[in-house]
Amino acid sequence: MSAFRAFWNNPMGPKTTHFWGPIANWGFVIAGLADTQKPPEMISGNMTGVMCVYSALFMRFAWMVQPRNYLLLVCHTANESVQLYQLSRYAKFHGYLGQKKEEAKQQ
């Protein structure tokens, strides 16, 4: 029972936004993972880029805030990974990656 009480009263515990904020942010990760099954022409390059910047900023915040919020850091690291994957799918579909090789072959 004392372990539960320690968890409950922890500065990063369930009585704080340091706990519920990262829990809610896992929704971004789940939505991004679900979007990996959709065709790449449906990806918004602007929004995906914004999500990459957003997660990078909050990864830094989670590291710098005292006490460090490891739950938020892990959440945004996962989201950054998913969004970078989506951005690579967007770039490949629109010909931003591998374009030079194709141009060289045509000449």
C-alpha positions in Angstrom: 0.0 0.0 0.0 2.9 2.4 0.7 4.1 1.9 -2.9 0.7 3.0 -4.2 0.7 6.0 -1.8 4.2 7.0 -3.0 3.0 6.8 -6.7 -0.2 8.7 -5.9 1.7 11.5 -4.1 4.6 11.7 -6.5 5.2 15.1 -8.2 4.8 13.2 -11.5 1.9 11.1 -10.3 -1.8 10.9 -11.4 -2.8 13.9 -9.4 -0.8 16.2 -11.7 -0.8 17.4 -15.3 2.8 15.9 -15.6 1.0 12.5 -15.7 -2.2 13.2 -17.6 -0.7 15.4 -20.3 1.6 12.7 -21.6 -1.2 10.1 -21.3 -3.4 12.3 -23.5 -0.6 12.9 -26.0 -0.4 9.2 -26.7 -3.4 9.9 -28.8 -1.2 11.6 -31.4 1.0 8.5 -31.6 -1.9 6.2 -32.0 -3.5 8.4 -34.7 -0.1 8.5 -36.5 0.3 4.8 -36.4 -3.3 4.4 -37.8 -2.4 6.8 -40.6 0.5 4.6 -41.7 -2.1 2.3 -43.2 -3.6 5.1 -45.4 -2.3 5.9 -48.9 0.5 8.4 -49.0 -1.4 10.9 -51.2 -3.6 11.5 -48.1 -0.7 12.8 -46.0 -0.5 16.5 -45.3 3.1 17.5 -45.6 2.5 20.8 -43.8 0.7 19.2 -40.8 3.2 16.3 -40.6 6.1 18.9 -40.5 4.3 20.8 -37.8 3.9 17.7 -35.8 7.6 17.0 -36.1 8.5 20.4 -34.8 5.9 20.2 -32.0 7.2 16.9 -30.8 10.9 18.0 -31.0 10.1 21.1 -28.9 8.2 19.1 -26.3 11.0 16.5 -26.1 13.3 19.3 -25.2 10.8 20.7 -22.7 10.3 17.2 -21.1 14.1 16.9 -20.6 14.6 20.4 -19.2 11.7 20.7 -16.8 12.4 19.8 -13.2 11.7 17.1 -12.3 12.3 15.6 -15.7 9.2 14.2 -17.3 10.3 10.9 -18.8 6.7 9.9 -19.6 6.3 13.0 -21.8 9.8 12.5 -23.3 9.0 8.9 -24.4 5.6 9.9 -25.7 7.0 12.7 -27.9 10.0 10.6 -29.0 7.5 7.9 -30.2 5.4 10.6 -32.0 8.5 12.1 -33.6 9.4 8.7 -35.0 6.0 8.1 -36.4 5.8 11.6 -37.9 9.2 11.3 -39.5 8.1 8.0 -41.1 5.0 9.7 -42.4 7.1 12.6 -43.7 9.3 10.2 -45.6 6.3 8.5 -47.1 5.0 11.9 -48.2 8.4 12.9 -49.7 8.8 9.6 -51.6 5.3 9.9 -53.0 5.8 13.4 -54.2 9.3 12.6 -55.6 11.4 14.5 -53.2 13.5 11.5 -52.3 15.4 9.6 -55.0 14.6 12.3 -57.6 18.2 12.9 -58.6 18.7 9.2 -59.4 15.7 9.2 -61.7 16.9 12.4 -63.4 20.3 10.9 -64.0 18.8 7.8 -65.5 16.7 9.8 -68.0 19.8 11.8 -69.3 
